[in-house]
Amino acid sequence: MRNALKSAITLIILTSFGQVKAQDDLLNSLDKDISNEINYTAYTFKSNHIINGQSVENMKAEQLDFRINHRFGEINEGLYKLYGLDEALINFSLEYGLTDWCNIGFRRGTYQKIYDGSAKFLIFRQSTGIREFPVTISFFTDFGGNSEDQYMPFKGRFSYTHQLLIARKFNENLSLQLTPSFVHRNLVNYNEDNDVYSIGFGGRYKLLRRISFTWEYFYSPQIHKSSNYFNPVALGFDIETGGHVFQLFVTNSTPMIEKGAIAETTGDIRHGGIHFGFNISRVFSFAKKEE
């Protein structure tokens, strides 16, 4: 009886040690797998636009972003014009993800009745793990045509914009972006430059679960010296509601295309040239659901 009891105890102990060793081997294997993963940063911004300008965010493959943008008149126009709400410019845009790293877009707006097409390419993603990279980098390019001025020479109607978007998500609350930009316009007034270089600064700070404070500013030495145009600035809030993102803000810029916002902003903040605006974004997915 004693020998049988000793044998049973010995078997239990050996089995327990075997289970512990197996669990340790499994945990070590999982740790090794985790350490070999690349952890990409997600949702640096909650929309593919910060406010007026682009963000590093892309639509995923087979996703479509339908966006309606509004800019009203100057707030200092008083009660007679309901502080600018009697006037409005509008822009419709579609941005579609061909792949997770390549988007194409099409827009039409009331500003100069511009039609424009764009593409955005994701170059690098901020990541940790086996491969660490400190920022997300995207490239945005846009080609637009003015259809408003019927007397403008055909070649003079076109403009081009190229931007490098560099952003970092520091934590769950704070994201910052730097946006070197180049705008070319084929035809301009005699006292303007065809080529405009600027640097954009933007950011997002999460206030609540679905509400964030956003800001944006583009500085161009050429625009800074101009008496007709001003560097664009915008301050606002992002409000997330499921598949929608509402952006409410004030800005001195009414054009809703990069070449207009960067190179042709007419609002002088010092004299009340501030406009209320909003963007509404709705995302649709065309990807087939896995059964």
Rosetta blueprint (number, residue, H / E / L):
1 M L
2 R H
3 N H
4 A H
5 L H
6 K H
7 S H
8 A H
9 I H
10 T H
11 L H
12 I H
13 I H
14 L H
15 T H
16 S H
17 F H
18 G H
19 Q H
20 V H
21 K H
22 A H
23 Q H
24 D H
25 D H
26 L H
27 L H
28 N H
29 S H
30 L H
31 D H
32 K H
33 D H
34 I H
35 S H
36 N L
37 E L
38 I E
39 N E
40 Y E
41 T L
42 A L
43 Y L
44 T L
45 F L
46 K L
47 S L
48 N L
49 H E
50 I L
51 I L
52 N L
53 G L
54 Q E
55 S L
56 V L
57 E L
58 N L
59 M L
60 K L
61 A L
62 E L
63 Q E
64 L E
65 D E
66 F E
67 R E
68 I E
69 N E
70 H E
71 R E
72 F E
73 G E
74 E E
75 I H
76 N H
77 E H
78 G L
79 L H
80 Y H
81 K H
82 L H
83 Y H
84 G H
85 L L
86 D L
87 E L
88 A E
89 L E
90 I E
91 N E
92 F E
93 S E
94 L E
95 E E
96 Y E
97 G E
98 L L
99 T L
100 D L
101 W L
102 C E
103 N E
104 I E
105 G E
106 F E
107 R E
108 R E
109 G E
110 T L
111 Y H
112 Q H
113 K H
114 I E
115 Y E
116 D E
117 G E
118 S E
119 A E
120 K E
121 F E
122 L E
123 I E
124 F E
125 R L
126 Q L
127 S E
128 T E
129 G E
130 I L
131 R L
132 E L
133 F E
134 P L
135 V L
136 T E
137 I E
138 S E
139 F E
140 F E
141 T E
142 D E
143 F E
144 G E
145 G E
146 N E
147 S L
148 E L
149 D L
150 Q L
151 Y L
152 M L
153 P L
154 F L
155 K H
156 G H
157 R H
158 F E
159 S E
160 Y E
161 T E
162 H E
163 Q E
164 L E
165 L E
166 I E
167 A E
168 R E
169 K E
170 F L
171 N L
172 E L
173 N L
174 L E
175 S E
176 L E
177 Q E
178 L E
179 T E
180 P E
181 S E
182 F E
183 V E
184 H E
185 R E
186 N L
187 L L
188 V L
189 N L
190 Y L
191 N L
192 E L
193 D L
194 N L
195 D E
196 V E
197 Y E
198 S E
199 I E
200 G E
201 F E
202 G E
203 G E
204 R E
205 Y E
206 K E
207 L L
208 L L
209 R L
210 R L
211 I E
212 S E
213 F E
214 T E
215 W E
216 E E
217 Y E
218 F E
219 Y E
220 S L
221 P H
222 Q H
223 I H
224 H H
225 K H
226 S L
227 S L
228 N L
229 Y L
230 F L
231 N L
232 P L
233 V E
234 A E
235 L E
236 G E
237 F E
238 D E
239 I E
240 E E
241 T E
242 G L
243 G L
244 H E
245 V E
246 F E
247 Q E
248 L E
249 F E
250 V E
251 T E
252 N L
253 S L
254 T L
255 P L
256 M L
257 I L
258 E H
259 K H
260 G H
261 A H
262 I H
263 A H
264 E L
265 T L
266 T L
267 G L
268 D L
269 I H
270 R H
271 H H
272 G L
273 G L
274 I L
275 H E
276 F E
277 G E
278 F E
279 N E
280 I E
281 S E
282 R E
283 V E
284 F E
285 S E
286 F L
287 A L
288 K L
289 K L
290 E L
291 E L
